[in-house]
Amino acid sequence: MKGLLKFITCGSVDDGKSTLIGHILYDSKLLYADQEKALELDSRVGSRNGKIDYSLLLDGLMAEREQGITIDVAYRYFTTDNRSFIVADTPGHEEYTRNMAVGASFADLAVILVDASQGVLVQTRRHARICRLMGIRYFVFAVNKMDLVGYSEERFNEIRSQITELAQELSLENVQIIPLSATEGDNVTVKSDNIRWYDGPPLLEYLEKVDIASDDGEKGFYMPVQRVCRPDHTFRGFQGQIEAGSISVGDGIVTLPSNERASVKGILMTDKAVQTAYKGQPVTISLDREVDVSRGCVLIKDAEIAVYKRLKASLLWMDDEPLAVGKDYLVKLGTKTIPGILAGIDYAVDVNTGEHIKTDTLSKNGIAVCDILLTEAIAADTFSSHKTLGELILIDRVTNMTSACGVVDSVSEKSDSSAEKASFKYGELTARGDIFEEFYYDTSSLNVLKYQPVKSTYTVGDEIPTSGESYKYPDSFDIIVLRDGVSVKVRGRKIAEILPTAEYSYSGVPVINGRGFEVKAGSDEDVQRFLNEYSETSESSQSAFFEKWVRFDTYRKVVVKSDKK
Amino acid sequence: MSEFSHLDELEAEAIYIIREVAAECEKPVMLYSIGKDSSVMLHLAMKAFYPEKPPFPFLHVNTTWKFREMIEFRDRTAEKLGIEMLEYINQDGVDQGINPFDHGSAYTDIMKTQALKQALNKYGFTAAFGGGRRDEEKSRAKERIFSFRNAAHAWDPKNQRPEMWKLYNTKINKGESIRVFPISNWTEKDIWQYIKRENIDIVPLYFAKERPVVERDGNLIMVDDDRFPLRDGEVPEVKSVRFRTLGCYPLTGGIESTADTLDEIIEETLSSVSSERTSRVIDNEAAGSMERRKREGYF
């Protein structure tokens, strides 16, 4: 007997998804007698002329029955002689796309229905794209309602070529195309006499036999920590689920983001001590020494995973409120939840054509590749290398809505190296400088937010943008980037010189710090005092230092921004 | 790679969910109804935190009409496991003499739904685990694992938060709460097989034994105490019966059976032609009755 198969049915409205699943359950005698009776009863009052309406088995919400549509995912459980199944029947209406995505994130295989009389529709393409985005690797295209096209092989072949084209466009692997009729039962659980020209298996047989390869190509061991277990002072264990690989007592592990090394002292597989534990198992791991690990940290072994502050992710927008560039959201990735700014949209993807579109907003059910800047560096990876550390959701900080889900396409700015991307660079000298940051007052979250535009690196001779929405610098000025010990001289909007601050001297033009705040210095003596006092400040005296020496509103202001735009 | 069975997968999923709630929610509670699903959920909670005890209390909403054996079992279990077991009774309902014989669906509302809301408000719980399974009923099949309730404890089935992968969003505003169903994806068969594999204690009422019953409207109702008003001509008969689900004794139909071992129960369950909720008197109402009750705050 093969293992559990989790699959979804999706496709456009009225393509017959619920009817198909209802028919499988009915045919396979997988219903209890009382459910069958209820179905016959419900069908009689329903709208389909007293014929059994199989979709009523799935559409369990009152609103769904009233409107005759599926609004939310229904989960059904059935077992045949050959396999156990969990099927998520998902809604076809565009309005409820996010509910379809919920089902897709849970499934190993997608059955995408295509109405034989309609062919591949925009919604078919959208669903295929979302399935692919959520990581589904097995696809069945069920060309339904073959009875309505007279079981025509020619019509089937037309649709088959549309599907093949779509599969190529999305690089879908493992694609099976089956002609069937969910209402009539052709090729659902048994081979149809009406479709003799098709020599493949009926749907259920295919689902029973398909091999979902367990090798997903993830390298090494990793476990995001869910919680620290401390029943008393003698025991400290890290609880979580192993996402890939295996771990044994005595193995060396690395902690992220603290980057410490330790050896595994003991492993509990739920309540039993074991020598080795494997992928999928819930465990409690204790180590041979104290490490700085709490919820949201990750334990790794032989896995190339690092910590990052900036992620590029393909997002599916799910909120009625559109995406707002510059707004901060809570980002949940693995077991870590931290604030992050949606720093920018690279491009949106047309769900129909796959075309990349330049945009600065994204509304419900749209897909876009976006840049997310986290407030601190966390363990993350691309969805294709370490799946669990490449899945994320964005949570609206005011409404608590799950605004988007997404998968990490690429990671950048490994933050354990010092190389946060520099704004200024000349030879060996680099300076971070955030003088191009925009300050917004966001009217929906009532917060002042900083938005870092995609950084460019400037060097001597380059012209720099001296004005933005929330800043306007003079044409000539000097920048002293305190934390990097580097100064930059700008003359006529061009960089004239980049030099170590130790060699800098005041030359009569205004001075700003690395954040774009005016430094209250009018002479070289002032500048030297400013630098001396900075070198003597501690964390507690920092605010007094800044209070004394810098001024925010000389060249900067806060711009009111409504994210309705 | 070790063997990882269907049950192992369900167990891992449930433990993950239970740990997430303990780690992220401010004040969780696990509802304990004493039935087999609750027994499995309690067992999972014990395993999830070992060697710690579950870092939250358990709550039993008592309608005062539970089988006596259930209450004995509850107290024994809490003591044996060393867990905190809270009991809540809607005292107003008791004072008004609300009972399952005279008050029908109002009884369920007052002694179960209202009582549950009162209990959650009283202790200020922000998340409550329930043992609901999606295979039980059609509106449950549509419910998320993390299911949100507004300040009035109502469910809005048309506007459920998307739930992606294992990334559960547990954020709520003041007054709102979450119901969490860690065994959503288990079937009745999974429950029984897991009880057997893990050797979990369950209330003896699940096993066939000679018990005094009367037949009413096709249901075999056990006469569990002398509060049971016998109708004219009704004489309790002693029959070998067992119960497939447990609730309030006057509302729970037994089935005639001689299955007194787990293997026999599993065998009987698998070959059964009726789904388990048919033995619950309140469920045999119009389609949508469960959804309606859930929208009003029923678990």
HADDOCK unambig.tbl for C-alpha pairs under 7 A between the chains (distance, minus, plus):
assign (segid A and resid 3 and name CA) (segid B and resid 6 and name CA) 6.98 0.50 0.50
assign (segid A and resid 4 and name CA) (segid B and resid 6 and name CA) 6.34 0.50 0.50
assign (segid A and resid 32 and name CA) (segid B and resid 273 and name CA) 5.01 0.50 0.50
assign (segid A and resid 32 and name CA) (segid B and resid 274 and name CA) 5.03 0.50 0.50
assign (segid A and resid 32 and name CA) (segid B and resid 275 and name CA) 5.57 0.50 0.50
assign (segid A and resid 33 and name CA) (segid B and resid 273 and name CA) 5.23 0.50 0.50
assign (segid A and resid 33 and name CA) (segid B and resid 274 and name CA) 5.47 0.50 0.50
assign (segid A and resid 34 and name CA) (segid B and resid 274 and name CA) 5.58 0.50 0.50
assign (segid A and resid 34 and name CA) (segid B and resid 275 and name CA) 6.67 0.50 0.50
assign (segid A and resid 58 and name CA) (segid B and resid 138 and name CA) 6.98 0.50 0.50
assign (segid A and resid 60 and name CA) (segid B and resid 138 and name CA) 4.59 0.50 0.50
assign (segid A and resid 60 and name CA) (segid B and resid 139 and name CA) 5.02 0.50 0.50
assign (segid A and resid 61 and name CA) (segid B and resid 139 and name CA) 5.66 0.50 0.50
assign (segid A and resid 61 and name CA) (segid B and resid 288 and name CA) 6.95 0.50 0.50
assign (segid A and resid 62 and name CA) (segid B and resid 288 and name CA) 6.02 0.50 0.50
assign (segid A and resid 72 and name CA) (segid B and resid 142 and name CA) 6.44 0.50 0.50
assign (segid A and resid 73 and name CA) (segid B and resid 142 and name CA) 5.81 0.50 0.50
assign (segid A and resid 74 and name CA) (segid B and resid 141 and name CA) 5.23 0.50 0.50
assign (segid A and resid 74 and name CA) (segid B and resid 142 and name CA) 4.63 0.50 0.50
assign (segid A and resid 75 and name CA) (segid B and resid 134 and name CA) 6.76 0.50 0.50
assign (segid A and resid 75 and name CA) (segid B and resid 141 and name CA) 5.25 0.50 0.50
assign (segid A and resid 75 and name CA) (segid B and resid 142 and name CA) 6.63 0.50 0.50
assign (segid A and resid 76 and name CA) (segid B and resid 135 and name CA) 6.62 0.50 0.50
assign (segid A and resid 77 and name CA) (segid B and resid 135 and name CA) 6.75 0.50 0.50
assign (segid A and resid 98 and name CA) (segid B and resid 162 and name CA) 6.51 0.50 0.50
assign (segid A and resid 99 and name CA) (segid B and resid 162 and name CA) 6.25 0.50 0.50
assign (segid A and resid 102 and name CA) (segid B and resid 162 and name CA) 5.94 0.50 0.50
assign (segid A and resid 102 and name CA) (segid B and resid 163 and name CA) 5.65 0.50 0.50
assign (segid A and resid 102 and name CA) (segid B and resid 164 and name CA) 5.34 0.50 0.50
assign (segid A and resid 105 and name CA) (segid B and resid 164 and name CA) 5.72 0.50 0.50
assign (segid A and resid 105 and name CA) (segid B and resid 165 and name CA) 5.28 0.50 0.50
assign (segid A and resid 106 and name CA) (segid B and resid 165 and name CA) 5.93 0.50 0.50
assign (segid A and resid 226 and name CA) (segid B and resid 19 and name CA) 6.75 0.50 0.50
assign (segid A and resid 226 and name CA) (segid B and resid 20 and name CA) 6.56 0.50 0.50
assign (segid A and resid 226 and name CA) (segid B and resid 23 and name CA) 6.93 0.50 0.50
assign (segid A and resid 227 and name CA) (segid B and resid 23 and name CA) 6.12 0.50 0.50
assign (segid A and resid 229 and name CA) (segid B and resid 52 and name CA) 6.73 0.50 0.50
assign (segid A and resid 230 and name CA) (segid B and resid 52 and name CA) 6.99 0.50 0.50
assign (segid A and resid 231 and name CA) (segid B and resid 51 and name CA) 6.58 0.50 0.50
assign (segid A and resid 231 and name CA) (segid B and resid 52 and name CA) 4.83 0.50 0.50
assign (segid A and resid 270 and name CA) (segid B and resid 47 and name CA) 5.14 0.50 0.50
assign (segid A and resid 270 and name CA) (segid B and resid 48 and name CA) 5.98 0.50 0.50
assign (segid A and resid 270 and name CA) (segid B and resid 50 and name CA) 6.67 0.50 0.50
assign (segid A and resid 271 and name CA) (segid B and resid 47 and name CA) 5.41 0.50 0.50
assign (segid A and resid 271 and name CA) (segid B and resid 50 and name CA) 5.57 0.50 0.50
assign (segid A and resid 278 and name CA) (segid B and resid 1 and name CA) 6.62 0.50 0.50
assign (segid A and resid 278 and name CA) (segid B and resid 2 and name CA) 6.98 0.50 0.50
assign (segid A and resid 280 and name CA) (segid B and resid 12 and name CA) 6.95 0.50 0.50
assign (segid A and resid 281 and name CA) (segid B and resid 12 and name CA) 6.09 0.50 0.50
assign (segid A and resid 282 and name CA) (segid B and resid 12 and name CA) 5.68 0.50 0.50
assign (segid A and resid 332 and name CA) (segid B and resid 167 and name CA) 6.83 0.50 0.50
assign (segid A and resid 393 and name CA) (segid B and resid 167 and name CA) 6.97 0.50 0.50
assign (segid A and resid 400 and name CA) (segid B and resid 171 and name CA) 5.70 0.50 0.50
assign (segid A and resid 400 and name CA) (segid B and resid 172 and name CA) 6.34 0.50 0.50
assign (segid A and resid 401 and name CA) (segid B and resid 161 and name CA) 6.82 0.50 0.50
assign (segid A and resid 402 and name CA) (segid B and resid 161 and name CA) 6.51 0.50 0.50
assign (segid A and resid 402 and name CA) (segid B and resid 162 and name CA) 6.56 0.50 0.50
assign (segid A and resid 402 and name CA) (segid B and resid 169 and name CA) 6.87 0.50 0.50
